[in-house]
Amino acid sequence: MRRGTALKRRAIRYLVGQAHRPRGAVGWANGWMFALRPSNRRRNVWAVGLLEVGPADRVLEIGFGPGIALAALAARAPGGVVFGVDHSRAMVRHAARRNAAAVRAGRVRLRCAPVEGLPDFGGPLDAVLAVNSAGFWPDPVARLVELRGLLRAGGRVALVSQPRCPGATRATTARAAGELREMLTRAGFTGVRVETLELDPPAACVLATAPACGEGG
């Protein structure tokens, strides 16, 4: 009995770890699963629409997974640049394949790096997107303060959460949205608001704005 319980716990830890940082053959398979799941596609395209990306915007997605949102962002910013950072090499390969033409044209630029080690983007960003990744960040408020510094005044950030834990409900989503909202406020963002997409469970997108210097605390 104890052996079975221990094996089950090890299996759960492994699956959680793969969700956090997909790797190897299992990570590659996870990438295909993430890309093919209809709710993931709806959630990502919906979040990109809320971010109101302009045709010449410079946008960053953190934790881009198989690259669904990257493709939608690039379509909205044909004269801009979409940067992507993910700490999973398997996901970088998936996203590079899905966005091959835009990568070749230099309109999508991908890096394998952790959120606490972001590269230089060569100038201020207009928008930042993170879908189901902020909950994994080390010291997320500190990370958001760093992101606020990378955004131009008035730049937008969108943090999306669709809880995937067993038994997740509308209440689970509401709690997650509340946590993201508090983190953004503590990091000095303004105009924080929450939008909800009716999935099972619902997805919440928490949007906020980077204030001008001297505003927002």
Buried (B, 14 or more C-beta within 10 A) or exposed (E): EEEEEEEEEEEEEEEEEBBBBBBEEBBBEBBEEBBEEEEBBBBBBBBBBBBEBBEEBBBBBBBBBBBBBBBBBBBBBEEBBBBBBBBBBBBBBBBBEBBEEBBEEEBBBBBBBBBEEBEEBEEEBBBBBBBBBBBBBEEBBEBBBBBBEBBBEEBBBBBBBBBEEEEBEBEBBBBBBEBBBEBBBBBBBBEBEBBBBEBEBBBBBBBBBBBEEEEBE
